């Protein structure tokens, strides 16, 4: 009887539970299993008395990045309708919870484990063996919040019509396979970091590894799902579906902006890397100019000052500067943000014309501007900072006399990211759709996912009014 019940459990229940059980088992391995020498931190402090400051800085930065989960939750809820707010909160809560388990069990090892091939890491499953060390635990804490960010980006692109079980399965796969393997190629000593062009493919804090991956997996999901009911008229013209609270969306934007000061400066992974001041200013300038650029462009197009587009412009600037933030001057960061703000406006229009429904503009913000951020390294790197450190040689872009080499390396990485993230994302969503159907029923979509999926409303004391024609 018990076996039959276990067989009936859906995959999105038993898979993360199995991972957790395996993690507990691994932690109970006998003492003769090889362990690192410093699980308490005492030896680290003895050898490097100043290391405590690094630990505090990196952990604080990780906590700032975690706040971005709240930012994404508020932004997505505000840009979407009230009848789906509970569903969006659930997705943002669970993609971090499920993603943490998946990244702990498998993803971190694939990303930062020892590798001979340059394709995947092969050591450190469940943070056991030589990975049971204060330093590896520190790196894990910083990296798991990045993995969760890549996962949560997708939720906006597939909002208001994706079944929750499909979302749980996708969260497991992006945090255990898609994100960490590409991350290994760039940050884990993999083949992209060793390209024979420039200093290899570079991405300081994740325009590609985090944002482009999340944005293009989201694009794949949006294509497989199809548009929301009522998004397009019978002649294919896009119809605006207003979100229920620009107030919540604005709160989300500010939380994301704030969290990015952990995302980018924290990626120095050292409290003694004084380049963090340059990184912080560049991060802020790109966001500020991105917001202004998007606002001006949309005003020229519509003669309206669109708050939602201005917020997306700020986030687009943050996404774009994430890759080059350590290697460019302040004026270049402003230019990068300017172009990002323009890209997001025309990107939203492009996907509407293509019939692709992205409720929050996630693909334009993260996918397109993640690519722009990667390419901008090859153009604007000023030759004053090295390969993630102050060490020589320094990274020099085309506009500073470095030639085309670094730009070529950036282009190869961007193309690889596009093929990997979109390709695997499309396969995953397509297979799930064939197996059990990933879209809720039309009736459930019209009534709202909150009632159908969760039996609750975010605003039970207020009527949900919607005048959208469902043609």
Beta strands, then each sheet from edge to edge (+ up, - down):
end
